[in-house]
Amino acid sequence: MRPLIGAVMLIGATSMLVAPSHAQNPFGFSMGEVVAGAGPSVAPQALRTIDEERLFQQTLFGQRVATEIEAASRALEAQNDQLLDELTAREAELTELRSEMSVEAFRAAANEFDLFAETTRREQAEKRQRLVQFEEAERRRFFGATGPILQELLASLGGQILINARAVIITAPGVDMTSDAIAAIDEAIGDGGAPPFPLNLP
């Protein structure tokens, strides 16, 4: 007979910081590292840099996504606490009844409890994964929508090549256009509106 103690520990914490998932070349044009040897043929003023992560986090779109994920994470955490209390109570009740039950009856009840605990753990893990999938989907939607906006901004600033700021070690003042891009994106798409796949956790 396997012990029941510990079965209630199947539900993990849901406090989470969703790790960013960067699609390769998320914008509709080249934004990678500068190709070796290309520098001399490009005028310095034609180069602009952008911080992709700050762009997402500080736009109204990214802030809306973060707020939705935080609210859903807190709701899921509360739900986990409630389920953990329920499992703990059911385990304690079953343990108290052990002496009054036959071996067969107790084994059946223990198996039923284990199945319920494992099912609960799996369902809660799937909900946590949905948070990650939502964030990934919204990032793809964001970068898909902002490519044309960045192209237009780049041209208006007299730039020809946009480089990921994380690929640059040293840059001159005025080369980074992240702040300008944030303002332009906020004006063009705001918070992005209702997502096509809302974050609804039962």
RAQUIUR-V118097 format. One record per residue. N is the residue number from 1. RES is the residue in one small letter. NEAR is the number of other ideal C-beta (glycine too) atoms within 10 Angstrom. D_FIRST is the distance of its C-alpha to the first C-alpha in Angstrom with 1 decimal. Layout:
BEGIN
n & res & near & d_first
N & RES & NEAR & D_FIRST
N & RES & NEAR & D_FIRST
END
This chain:
BEGIN
n & res & near & d_first
1 & m & 8 & 0.0
2 & r & 10 & 3.8
3 & p & 8 & 6.5
4 & l & 19 & 9.1
5 & i & 10 & 11.9
6 & g & 10 & 14.1
7 & a & 20 & 13.8
8 & v & 21 & 17.2
9 & m & 12 & 18.8
10 & l & 19 & 19.2
11 & i & 18 & 22.7
12 & g & 12 & 25.4
13 & a & 10 & 28.8
14 & t & 20 & 31.6
15 & s & 10 & 34.5
16 & m & 16 & 36.2
17 & l & 9 & 39.6
18 & v & 18 & 40.0
19 & a & 9 & 41.4
20 & p & 12 & 44.6
21 & s & 13 & 44.7
22 & h & 14 & 48.2
23 & a & 11 & 49.4
24 & q & 5 & 51.9
25 & n & 13 & 55.4
26 & p & 17 & 54.3
27 & f & 20 & 57.9
28 & g & 14 & 60.2
29 & f & 12 & 62.2
30 & s & 11 & 62.0
31 & m & 20 & 60.4
32 & g & 11 & 59.2
33 & e & 11 & 60.5
34 & v & 14 & 64.2
35 & v & 8 & 65.0
36 & a & 6 & 66.7
37 & g & 7 & 70.4
38 & a & 9 & 70.6
39 & g & 10 & 71.5
40 & p & 6 & 75.3
41 & s & 7 & 75.9
42 & v & 12 & 74.4
43 & a & 11 & 76.2
44 & p & 9 & 74.1
45 & q & 13 & 74.7
46 & a & 13 & 73.2
47 & l & 18 & 69.7
48 & r & 24 & 67.3
49 & t & 19 & 63.8
50 & i & 24 & 61.0
51 & d & 19 & 57.6
52 & e & 19 & 55.3
53 & e & 14 & 52.4
54 & r & 16 & 54.7
55 & l & 23 & 56.4
56 & f & 24 & 53.2
57 & q & 15 & 52.0
58 & q & 17 & 55.3
59 & t & 23 & 56.5
60 & l & 15 & 56.0
61 & f & 25 & 53.9
62 & g & 22 & 51.5
63 & q & 14 & 51.4
64 & r & 17 & 50.5
65 & v & 25 & 47.6
66 & a & 16 & 46.4
67 & t & 11 & 46.7
68 & e & 18 & 44.7
69 & i & 19 & 41.9
70 & e & 14 & 41.8
71 & a & 11 & 41.7
72 & a & 19 & 38.9
73 & s & 20 & 36.9
74 & r & 12 & 37.2
75 & a & 13 & 36.3
76 & l & 20 & 33.2
77 & e & 14 & 32.3
78 & a & 11 & 32.7
79 & q & 16 & 30.6
80 & n & 20 & 27.8
81 & d & 13 & 28.0
82 & q & 10 & 27.9
83 & l & 18 & 24.8
84 & l & 16 & 23.1
85 & d & 11 & 24.0
86 & e & 13 & 22.8
87 & l & 20 & 19.3
88 & t & 13 & 19.2
89 & a & 11 & 20.3
90 & r & 18 & 17.9
91 & e & 18 & 14.9
92 & a & 13 & 16.5
93 & e & 11 & 17.2
94 & l & 17 & 13.8
95 & t & 14 & 12.6
96 & e & 9 & 15.7
97 & l & 12 & 15.1
98 & r & 14 & 11.6
99 & s & 7 & 13.6
100 & e & 8 & 15.9
101 & m & 14 & 13.6
102 & s & 8 & 12.5
103 & v & 9 & 9.0
104 & e & 8 & 10.5
105 & a & 12 & 12.1
106 & f & 18 & 9.5
107 & r & 13 & 7.4
108 & a & 12 & 11.0
109 & a & 17 & 11.9
110 & a & 20 & 9.2
111 & n & 11 & 10.4
112 & e & 12 & 13.8
113 & f & 18 & 13.7
114 & d & 14 & 12.6
115 & l & 10 & 15.5
116 & f & 15 & 17.8
117 & a & 21 & 17.3
118 & e & 12 & 17.9
119 & t & 11 & 20.8
120 & t & 18 & 22.3
121 & r & 19 & 22.1
122 & r & 11 & 23.8
123 & e & 12 & 26.4
124 & q & 20 & 27.3
125 & a & 14 & 27.7
126 & e & 10 & 30.0
127 & k & 18 & 32.1
128 & r & 18 & 32.5
129 & q & 10 & 33.6
130 & r & 16 & 36.1
131 & l & 20 & 37.8
132 & v & 14 & 38.4
133 & q & 13 & 39.7
134 & f & 21 & 42.0
135 & e & 22 & 43.5
136 & e & 16 & 44.1
137 & a & 16 & 45.8
138 & e & 23 & 48.0
139 & r & 21 & 49.0
140 & r & 13 & 50.1
141 & r & 17 & 52.0
142 & f & 19 & 53.6
143 & f & 20 & 54.9
144 & g & 13 & 56.0
145 & a & 15 & 58.1
146 & t & 24 & 59.6
147 & g & 15 & 60.9
148 & p & 13 & 64.3
149 & i & 16 & 64.6
150 & l & 24 & 64.3
151 & q & 15 & 66.7
152 & e & 12 & 69.3
153 & l & 21 & 68.7
154 & l & 20 & 69.1
155 & a & 10 & 72.3
156 & s & 11 & 73.7
157 & l & 17 & 73.1
158 & g & 10 & 75.0
159 & g & 20 & 71.9
160 & q & 13 & 71.3
161 & i & 16 & 68.0
162 & l & 22 & 64.8
163 & i & 20 & 62.6
164 & n & 18 & 59.1
165 & a & 20 & 59.7
166 & r & 12 & 56.7
167 & a & 11 & 58.6
168 & v & 15 & 61.6
169 & i & 5 & 62.1
170 & i & 4 & 65.4
171 & t & 14 & 67.2
172 & a & 9 & 70.3
173 & p & 5 & 70.4
174 & g & 9 & 70.6
175 & v & 17 & 68.8
176 & d & 18 & 65.4
177 & m & 22 & 65.5
178 & t & 17 & 62.1
179 & s & 13 & 63.5
180 & d & 16 & 66.0
181 & a & 25 & 63.4
182 & i & 21 & 61.2
183 & a & 12 & 64.2
184 & a & 18 & 65.2
185 & i & 24 & 61.7
186 & d & 15 & 61.3
187 & e & 10 & 64.7
188 & a & 13 & 64.0
189 & i & 17 & 60.5
190 & g & 12 & 59.4
191 & d & 15 & 55.7
192 & g & 18 & 55.4
193 & g & 9 & 54.8
194 & a & 8 & 51.8
195 & p & 14 & 49.5
196 & p & 8 & 49.2
197 & f & 12 & 45.4
198 & p & 8 & 44.7
199 & l & 18 & 41.7
200 & n & 8 & 39.9
201 & l & 15 & 36.3
202 & p & 5 & 34.7
END
